[in-house]
Amino acid sequence: MNVIEAFDLCKNYGSEVGIKGINLEIKKGEVFGFIGPNGAGKSTFIRTLLGLILPSSGSAKILGQSIIERPEEIRKKIGYLPSEVNYYDGMNSRELLEYHAGFYENVDRKKIKDLGALFELDLDRKIEELSFGNKKKCAIIQSVLHEPELLILDEPTSGLDPLMQNRFFELLEEENKKGTSIFFSSHILAEIQRMCNRAAIIRQGEISAVEDIRSLLEKQMKKVRFIFKEASEISFIDGVQSPVWVNNKLTFDYVGPVKTLIEWMNELNLHDATLEEPDLETIFMNYYQ
């Protein structure tokens, strides 16, 4: 089952293109990354999915239901964490979360206290007294409180310090183990690399690639250095590029499966070997050059 399906989804703002021809399928149980710089169309895509803005053309489904025909049914089953968090003044965090819980059936109110403690949030402080980071913590609790089938996260770690970010990631891992699917939109590539199984790269409103994170990393060039016990002639495998010998040291670039490279290494008379894997940021920049 797919939890998100988009079919040639487009959104224009007059003559400006927000998103263009997006086709995407996200499977149940996935933690799916959505990568792009600010202004690439990430938030527009999310807001269109949620029915906050109407598409110019195309269609989409969340949890098998049309975003146009069944938006209210969809909202009961999802949790949404926006990039910017704004609340009305007058309530404290506990009252806000209790109010939110009242829209859903069978919410365990104890989670308010437990998650408040996890994120070191003062539940009795008034909303207007909270910093942006503490409002973000409140929004995180709000997004998971009703145990949604799908979490949609838009730049979720903005405003969180490194300790709270780590606790947030651990919470997401727990939610995913319980069966929650997660759509994780971010411009911070290390977060995508840590959390996600697959990712889509969006550029100027269009999808440039959809790949497994492992495949994205594997397809990119790696820097390799071999130190041989003694200089000797060798036969190169496919994927070796720009080899340079200096005495008994060989450096080269390699594009191909790591397994093939390791099998070749085992056949050689090596003293030492190093392999520099590209990070997701390097890969991302290749799509934007």
C-alpha positions as CSV (number, residue, x, y, z in Angstrom):
1,M,0.0,0.0,0.0
2,N,1.1,3.5,-0.8
3,V,0.6,6.2,1.8
4,I,1.2,9.1,-0.6
5,E,0.6,9.0,-4.3
6,A,1.0,12.1,-6.6
7,F,0.0,12.0,-10.3
8,D,1.4,14.8,-12.5
9,L,0.8,17.3,-9.6
10,C,1.2,21.0,-10.5
11,K,0.8,24.2,-8.6
12,N,1.3,27.6,-10.2
13,Y,1.1,31.1,-8.7
14,G,0.2,33.2,-11.7
15,S,3.1,32.9,-14.1
16,E,5.4,31.4,-11.4
17,V,5.7,27.7,-11.1
18,G,5.5,26.2,-7.5
19,I,5.6,22.5,-8.4
20,K,5.5,21.0,-11.9
21,G,4.5,17.5,-12.9
22,I,5.3,15.7,-9.7
23,N,4.8,11.9,-9.8
24,L,5.6,10.1,-6.5
25,E,4.7,7.0,-4.6
26,I,5.6,6.5,-1.0
27,K,5.1,3.1,0.6
28,K,3.5,2.2,3.9
29,G,6.2,2.0,6.6
30,E,8.8,4.1,4.8
31,V,10.8,7.0,6.2
32,F,10.9,9.0,3.0
33,G,13.2,12.0,2.5
34,F,12.3,15.1,0.4
35,I,15.5,17.1,-0.3
36,G,15.8,20.5,-1.8
37,P,17.1,24.0,-0.9
38,N,14.7,26.7,0.3
39,G,12.4,27.8,-2.6
40,A,12.7,24.5,-4.5
41,G,9.0,23.6,-3.9
42,K,9.1,21.4,-0.9
43,S,6.5,23.4,1.2
44,T,4.3,24.0,-1.8
45,F,4.1,20.2,-2.4
46,I,3.3,19.5,1.2
47,R,0.6,22.2,1.4
48,T,-0.9,21.0,-1.8
49,L,-1.0,17.4,-0.4
50,L,-2.7,18.6,2.8
51,G,-5.3,20.6,0.9
52,L,-4.1,23.9,2.3
53,I,-3.8,25.1,-1.2
54,L,-5.5,23.6,-4.3
55,P,-3.4,22.1,-7.2
56,S,-3.5,23.8,-10.6
57,S,-3.7,20.4,-12.2
58,G,-3.0,16.7,-11.5
59,S,-4.1,14.7,-8.5
60,A,-2.9,13.0,-5.3
61,K,-4.0,10.5,-2.7
62,I,-3.0,10.2,0.9
63,L,-3.7,6.8,2.6
64,G,-5.7,5.9,-0.5
65,Q,-8.1,8.9,-0.4
66,S,-8.2,11.8,-2.7
67,I,-6.8,15.1,-1.3
68,I,-9.6,17.0,-3.1
69,E,-12.6,14.7,-2.2
70,R,-11.7,13.5,1.3
71,P,-9.5,16.1,3.0
72,E,-11.2,15.9,6.4
73,E,-10.9,12.1,6.5
74,I,-7.2,12.4,5.6
75,R,-6.5,14.9,8.4
76,K,-7.8,12.5,11.1
77,K,-5.2,10.0,10.1
78,I,-2.1,12.2,9.7
79,G,0.2,14.3,11.8
80,Y,1.7,17.5,10.4
81,L,4.6,19.5,11.6
82,P,5.0,22.8,9.7
83,S,8.3,24.6,9.3
84,E,6.8,27.7,11.0
85,V,4.8,27.3,14.1
86,N,2.2,29.9,15.2
87,Y,-0.4,29.6,17.9
88,Y,-3.1,31.9,19.4
89,D,-2.1,33.4,22.8
90,G,-3.9,32.8,26.0
91,M,-3.4,29.1,26.6
92,N,-0.5,27.2,28.1
93,S,1.1,24.3,26.4
94,R,-0.9,21.7,28.4
95,E,-4.2,23.3,27.6
96,L,-3.3,23.6,23.9
97,L,-2.4,19.9,23.7
98,E,-5.5,18.8,25.6
99,Y,-7.5,20.9,23.2
100,H,-5.9,19.2,20.3
101,A,-6.4,15.8,21.8
102,G,-10.1,16.5,22.0
103,F,-10.4,16.3,18.2
104,Y,-9.4,12.6,18.2
105,E,-10.7,9.4,19.7
106,N,-8.9,7.4,22.4
107,V,-5.9,9.7,22.8
108,D,-3.7,8.7,25.8
109,R,-3.5,12.0,27.7
110,K,-0.5,10.6,29.6
111,K,1.6,11.1,26.4
112,I,1.3,14.9,27.0
113,K,3.2,14.6,30.2
114,D,5.6,12.0,29.0
115,L,6.5,13.9,25.8
116,G,6.7,17.2,27.6
117,A,9.3,15.6,29.9
118,L,11.2,14.1,27.0
119,F,11.5,17.5,25.3
120,E,12.0,19.4,28.6
121,L,8.9,21.6,27.8
122,D,7.3,23.6,30.6
123,L,3.6,22.6,30.0
124,D,2.3,25.3,32.3
125,R,4.0,28.2,30.6
126,K,1.8,30.4,28.4
127,I,2.2,30.0,24.6
128,E,3.1,33.7,24.2
129,E,6.0,33.2,26.6
130,L,7.5,30.3,24.7
131,S,10.6,30.7,22.4
132,F,10.4,29.5,18.8
133,G,12.2,26.3,19.8
134,N,9.7,25.6,22.6
135,K,6.8,26.2,20.3
136,K,8.4,23.7,17.9
137,K,8.5,21.2,20.7
138,C,4.9,21.7,21.4
139,A,4.1,21.2,17.7
140,I,6.2,18.0,17.7
141,I,4.1,16.6,20.6
142,Q,0.9,17.7,18.8
143,S,1.9,15.9,15.6
144,V,2.3,12.5,17.2
145,L,-0.2,12.7,20.1
146,H,-3.0,11.0,18.3
147,E,-0.8,8.2,16.9
148,P,-1.2,9.1,13.2
149,E,-0.7,6.6,10.4
150,L,1.4,9.1,8.5
151,L,3.7,11.9,9.7
152,I,4.4,14.8,7.3
153,L,7.3,16.9,8.5
154,D,8.4,20.2,7.0
155,E,11.9,21.3,8.1
156,P,11.1,19.7,11.5
157,T,14.4,20.4,13.4
158,S,14.5,24.2,12.9
159,G,14.6,25.8,16.3
160,L,15.8,22.7,18.1
161,D,19.3,22.4,19.7
162,P,21.4,19.3,19.0
163,L,20.2,17.4,22.1
164,M,16.6,18.0,21.3
165,Q,17.2,17.1,17.7
166,N,18.6,13.7,18.8
167,R,15.6,13.1,21.0
168,F,13.3,14.0,18.2
169,F,15.1,11.5,15.8
170,E,14.8,8.8,18.5
171,L,11.1,9.5,18.8
172,L,10.6,9.2,15.1
173,E,12.5,5.9,15.1
174,E,10.1,4.6,17.8
175,E,7.0,5.9,15.9
176,N,8.3,4.2,12.7
177,K,8.8,0.9,14.5
178,K,5.2,1.1,15.6
179,G,4.1,1.3,11.9
180,T,3.9,5.1,11.3
181,S,5.0,6.1,7.8
182,I,7.1,9.4,7.7
183,F,7.5,12.0,5.0
184,F,10.6,14.0,6.0
185,S,11.2,17.2,4.1
186,S,14.4,19.1,4.8
187,H,17.3,21.0,3.3
188,I,19.7,19.5,5.9
189,L,21.2,16.5,4.1
190,A,22.7,14.8,7.2
191,E,19.2,14.4,8.6
192,I,17.9,12.7,5.5
193,Q,21.0,10.4,5.4
194,R,20.4,9.4,9.1
195,M,16.6,8.9,9.0
196,C,15.5,7.9,5.5
197,N,15.2,4.8,3.5
198,R,14.6,6.6,0.2
199,A,14.6,10.2,-0.9
200,A,13.5,12.4,-3.7
201,I,15.5,15.4,-4.8
202,I,13.4,18.4,-5.9
203,R,14.8,21.2,-8.1
204,Q,12.9,24.2,-9.2
205,G,9.6,22.5,-8.5
206,E,10.4,19.3,-10.4
207,I,11.6,15.9,-9.1
208,S,15.2,15.3,-10.3
209,A,15.7,11.8,-8.8
210,V,14.0,9.3,-6.5
211,E,16.5,6.7,-5.1
212,D,17.3,4.5,-2.1
213,I,19.8,6.4,0.1
214,R,22.2,3.5,-0.3
215,S,21.9,3.6,-4.1
216,L,22.4,7.3,-4.2
217,L,25.7,6.9,-2.3
218,E,26.8,3.9,-4.2
219,K,26.4,5.4,-7.6
220,Q,28.7,8.3,-6.8
221,M,32.4,8.5,-7.3
222,K,34.6,7.3,-4.4
223,K,38.2,8.2,-3.7
224,V,40.3,5.1,-3.1
225,R,43.9,4.6,-2.0
226,F,45.8,1.3,-2.0
227,I,49.2,0.6,-0.5
228,F,50.8,-2.5,-1.7
229,K,53.2,-4.7,0.2
230,E,55.4,-4.4,-2.9
231,A,55.0,-2.8,-6.4
232,S,53.3,-5.1,-8.9
233,E,51.3,-5.1,-12.1
234,I,47.6,-5.5,-11.7
235,S,44.5,-5.6,-13.9
236,F,41.9,-3.0,-13.2
237,I,38.3,-3.7,-12.8
238,D,35.5,-1.7,-14.5
239,G,34.8,1.6,-12.7
240,V,38.4,2.5,-11.9
241,Q,39.1,6.0,-13.2
242,S,42.3,8.2,-13.2
243,P,44.7,5.7,-11.5
244,V,48.0,7.2,-10.3
245,W,51.0,5.2,-9.1
246,V,53.6,6.6,-6.7
247,N,56.0,3.8,-5.8
248,N,53.8,1.1,-4.1
249,K,50.9,3.5,-3.6
250,L,47.9,3.6,-6.0
251,T,45.2,6.3,-5.9
252,F,42.1,6.3,-8.1
253,D,38.4,7.3,-8.4
254,Y,35.9,4.5,-8.5
255,V,32.3,4.4,-9.6
256,G,30.4,1.1,-9.1
257,P,29.3,-1.4,-6.4
258,V,31.3,-1.5,-3.3
259,K,31.0,-5.3,-3.2
260,T,32.8,-5.6,-6.5
261,L,35.6,-3.3,-5.2
262,I,36.0,-5.3,-2.0
263,E,36.2,-8.6,-4.0
264,W,38.9,-7.1,-6.1
265,M,40.8,-5.9,-3.1
266,N,40.8,-9.4,-1.6
267,E,42.7,-10.7,-4.7
268,L,45.5,-8.1,-4.4
269,N,48.6,-8.1,-2.3
270,L,47.6,-5.1,-0.2
271,H,49.2,-3.7,2.9
272,D,46.5,-1.0,3.5
273,A,43.5,0.5,1.8
274,T,41.3,3.5,2.3
275,L,37.9,4.4,0.8
276,E,36.3,7.8,1.0
277,E,32.5,7.6,0.6
278,P,30.7,10.7,-0.7
279,D,28.2,12.2,1.7
280,L,24.7,13.1,0.7
281,E,25.6,16.8,0.4
282,T,28.2,16.0,-2.4
283,I,25.6,14.0,-4.2
284,F,23.0,16.7,-3.8
285,M,25.3,19.3,-5.3
286,N,25.9,17.1,-8.3
287,Y,22.2,17.4,-9.1
288,Y,22.3,21.2,-8.8
289,Q,25.4,21.8,-10.9
